[in-house]
Amino acid sequence: MIMSLSSLFSRKKLQKRGKEIFDKLVKQMQTNSAMLKDLVVAWADGNTNETEKLTKQIIEGERLSDTYKEELVETVLAKGAFLPYTTEDRFTLISYIDDIVDTTEDAARLIGVQVVPAEDIPRILTSLAEKVWLCTDKLQDSLKFLYEDFKKATAFGRDVEGIREEARDLYYKGLEKILGKPGQNPLLAIYLRSVALAILKVAIRAEETADFVKRLAVRLR
């Protein structure tokens, strides 16, 4: 009985630590998304110093996200903090969230690949980045309620899907401006299209994560 109580105490302690690290990972996801939004604005404004600064911060955020993921896997999940049938789900969820952070880094790095005059950058891309940030914001809410209120988790997950649709609409409107500009440099058009798609991919990853959260909510309710 003493061993059993000791084991239970250790598990509860690990679970508490796991929640603390998971919350940090989710917060880092949203922080990186917010920085990407600000980065696109700075880029469109021609603010090179701010663009470079935010790019570095996004890269640092991605490294921090990897640290959180590694700690969750190696010191919480691998130590049997949760029942086996939920451990795989938690690992998948952690990987989804970390992938969102990776995608913000990809977009930030791509923006820094080529110097583009501010007047050649469609302002609609800043609106796209804001929609992407809203996607991760709603996802953050969905994650917060996953193990507390399944209905709320699912509802916020549906919000992510709706906002991602709006982001996709802005992406195509951006393409119209990029590809429809008279005398547009083909190489510049290809580059700007790649940047727009890289930004949109953050919203797509957020929607994929929200879909997984909804599946978990249905399974666990």
C-alpha positions as CSV (number, residue, x, y, z in Angstrom):
1,M,0.0,0.0,0.0
2,I,2.9,2.4,0.8
3,M,4.4,1.7,-2.6
4,S,1.1,2.3,-4.3
5,L,0.6,5.6,-2.6
6,S,4.1,6.6,-3.4
7,S,3.6,5.7,-7.0
8,L,0.4,7.7,-7.2
9,F,2.1,10.7,-5.6
10,S,4.9,10.6,-8.2
11,R,2.4,10.3,-11.0
12,K,0.4,13.3,-9.8
13,K,3.6,15.3,-9.5
14,L,4.7,14.4,-13.0
15,Q,1.2,15.3,-14.3
16,K,1.4,18.7,-12.7
17,R,4.8,19.3,-14.2
18,G,3.6,18.1,-17.5
19,K,0.7,20.6,-17.5
20,E,3.1,23.4,-16.6
21,I,5.4,22.6,-19.5
22,F,2.5,22.0,-21.9
23,D,1.1,25.4,-21.0
24,K,4.4,27.0,-21.8
25,L,4.5,25.2,-25.2
26,V,1.0,26.4,-26.1
27,K,1.9,30.0,-25.0
28,Q,5.1,29.8,-27.1
29,M,2.9,28.8,-30.1
30,Q,0.8,31.8,-29.7
31,T,3.8,34.1,-29.0
32,N,5.4,33.0,-32.2
33,S,2.2,33.5,-34.2
34,A,1.9,37.0,-32.8
35,M,5.5,37.8,-33.6
36,L,4.9,36.6,-37.2
37,K,1.9,38.9,-37.5
38,D,4.1,41.8,-36.3
39,L,6.9,40.7,-38.6
40,V,4.7,40.8,-41.7
41,V,3.6,44.3,-40.8
42,A,7.2,45.5,-40.3
43,W,8.2,43.8,-43.6
44,A,5.4,45.5,-45.5
45,D,6.3,48.8,-43.9
46,G,9.9,48.4,-45.0
47,N,11.2,48.4,-41.4
48,T,14.3,46.3,-41.9
49,N,15.6,46.5,-38.3
50,E,12.3,45.4,-36.8
51,T,11.9,42.6,-39.4
52,E,15.4,41.2,-38.5
53,K,14.7,41.6,-34.8
54,L,11.4,39.7,-35.0
55,T,12.9,37.0,-37.2
56,K,15.6,36.3,-34.6
57,Q,13.0,36.2,-31.8
58,I,10.8,33.7,-33.8
59,I,13.8,31.5,-34.4
60,E,14.6,31.6,-30.7
61,G,11.0,30.8,-29.9
62,E,11.2,27.7,-32.1
63,R,14.2,26.5,-30.3
64,L,12.5,27.1,-26.9
65,S,9.5,25.1,-28.3
66,D,11.8,22.2,-29.1
67,T,13.1,22.3,-25.5
68,Y,9.6,22.1,-24.1
69,K,8.6,19.3,-26.4
70,E,11.8,17.3,-25.5
71,E,11.2,17.8,-21.8
72,L,7.5,16.7,-22.1
73,V,8.5,13.6,-23.9
74,E,11.5,12.6,-22.0
75,T,10.7,13.6,-18.4
76,V,6.9,13.3,-18.3
77,L,5.5,11.0,-21.0
78,A,8.4,8.5,-20.9
79,K,8.1,8.4,-17.1
80,G,4.6,7.0,-17.2
81,A,2.8,10.1,-16.0
82,F,-0.3,9.2,-17.9
83,L,-2.1,6.0,-18.8
84,P,-0.6,4.2,-21.9
85,Y,-3.7,4.7,-24.0
86,T,-3.6,8.5,-23.5
87,T,0.2,8.9,-23.8
88,E,0.2,8.4,-27.5
89,D,-2.6,11.0,-28.0
90,R,-0.7,13.5,-25.8
91,F,2.5,12.9,-27.8
92,T,0.7,13.5,-31.1
93,L,-0.9,16.7,-29.7
94,I,2.5,18.0,-28.5
95,S,4.0,17.3,-32.0
96,Y,1.1,19.1,-33.7
97,I,1.7,22.2,-31.6
98,D,5.5,22.1,-32.0
99,D,4.9,21.9,-35.8
100,I,2.9,25.1,-35.7
101,V,5.9,26.9,-34.1
102,D,8.2,25.3,-36.7
103,T,5.9,26.7,-39.5
104,T,6.1,30.2,-38.1
105,E,9.9,30.0,-38.2
106,D,9.8,28.8,-41.9
107,A,7.6,31.8,-42.8
108,A,9.9,34.2,-40.9
109,R,13.1,32.8,-42.5
110,L,11.5,33.0,-46.0
111,I,10.7,36.6,-45.5
112,G,14.3,37.3,-44.8
113,V,15.6,35.5,-47.9
114,Q,15.0,38.4,-50.3
115,V,15.0,42.2,-50.0
116,V,11.7,43.5,-51.4
117,P,10.7,47.2,-51.7
118,A,7.8,47.9,-49.4
119,E,5.7,49.2,-52.2
120,D,5.9,45.8,-53.9
121,I,4.5,44.0,-50.9
122,P,0.7,43.7,-51.0
123,R,-0.8,45.0,-47.7
124,I,-3.3,42.3,-47.8
125,L,-0.6,39.9,-46.5
126,T,-0.7,41.8,-43.2
127,S,-4.4,41.0,-43.0
128,L,-3.6,37.4,-43.8
129,A,-1.0,37.2,-41.0
130,E,-3.6,38.7,-38.6
131,K,-6.1,35.9,-39.5
132,V,-3.4,33.4,-38.9
133,W,-2.8,34.8,-35.5
134,L,-6.5,34.6,-34.7
135,C,-6.4,31.0,-35.7
136,T,-3.8,30.1,-33.1
137,D,-5.5,32.3,-30.6
138,K,-8.7,30.3,-30.9
139,L,-6.7,27.1,-30.9
140,Q,-5.1,28.2,-27.6
141,D,-8.6,28.5,-26.1
142,S,-9.6,25.1,-27.5
143,L,-6.5,23.5,-25.9
144,K,-7.2,25.2,-22.6
145,F,-10.6,23.5,-22.3
146,L,-9.6,20.1,-23.8
147,Y,-9.6,18.2,-20.5
148,E,-12.0,20.5,-18.7
149,D,-14.9,21.2,-21.0
150,F,-15.2,19.2,-24.1
151,K,-18.0,21.3,-25.6
152,K,-16.0,24.5,-25.3
153,A,-12.9,22.8,-26.7
154,T,-14.9,21.6,-29.8
155,A,-16.6,25.0,-30.2
156,F,-13.3,26.9,-30.3
157,G,-12.0,24.2,-32.7
158,R,-14.8,25.1,-35.1
159,D,-13.8,28.7,-34.7
160,V,-10.3,27.8,-35.9
161,E,-11.8,26.2,-39.0
162,G,-13.9,29.3,-39.9
163,I,-11.0,31.7,-39.5
164,R,-8.7,29.5,-41.5
165,E,-11.3,29.7,-44.3
166,E,-11.1,33.5,-44.1
167,A,-7.3,33.3,-44.2
168,R,-7.5,31.2,-47.3
169,D,-9.8,33.8,-49.0
170,L,-7.2,36.5,-48.2
171,Y,-4.5,34.3,-49.6
172,Y,-6.2,34.1,-52.9
173,K,-7.0,37.8,-52.9
174,G,-3.3,38.3,-52.3
175,L,-2.4,36.1,-55.3
176,E,-4.7,38.2,-57.4
177,K,-2.7,41.3,-56.5
178,I,0.6,39.6,-56.8
179,L,0.0,37.9,-60.2
180,G,-2.3,40.5,-61.6
181,K,0.0,43.5,-61.2
182,P,1.0,44.9,-64.6
183,G,4.6,44.4,-65.5
184,Q,5.2,42.2,-62.4
185,N,8.6,40.6,-62.2
186,P,7.9,36.8,-62.5
187,L,10.6,35.9,-60.0
188,L,9.3,38.4,-57.5
189,A,5.8,37.1,-58.0
190,I,6.9,33.6,-57.3
191,Y,8.7,34.7,-54.2
192,L,5.8,36.7,-52.8
193,R,3.4,33.8,-53.6
194,S,5.8,31.5,-51.6
195,V,5.7,33.9,-48.6
196,A,1.9,34.2,-48.7
197,L,1.7,30.4,-48.7
198,A,4.2,30.0,-45.9
199,I,2.1,32.4,-43.8
200,L,-1.1,30.5,-44.7
201,K,0.4,27.2,-43.7
202,V,0.5,28.3,-40.0
203,A,-3.3,28.6,-40.1
204,I,-3.5,25.2,-41.9
205,R,-1.4,23.6,-39.2
206,A,-3.6,25.2,-36.6
207,E,-6.7,23.8,-38.2
208,E,-5.1,20.3,-38.3
209,T,-4.4,20.6,-34.6
210,A,-7.9,21.8,-33.9
211,D,-9.3,18.9,-35.8
212,F,-7.2,16.5,-33.7
213,V,-8.4,18.3,-30.5
214,K,-12.0,17.8,-31.6
215,R,-11.4,14.1,-32.2
216,L,-9.9,13.8,-28.7
217,A,-12.9,15.7,-27.2
218,V,-15.3,13.3,-28.9
219,R,-13.3,10.3,-27.7
220,L,-12.8,11.5,-24.1
221,R,-16.3,13.0,-23.4
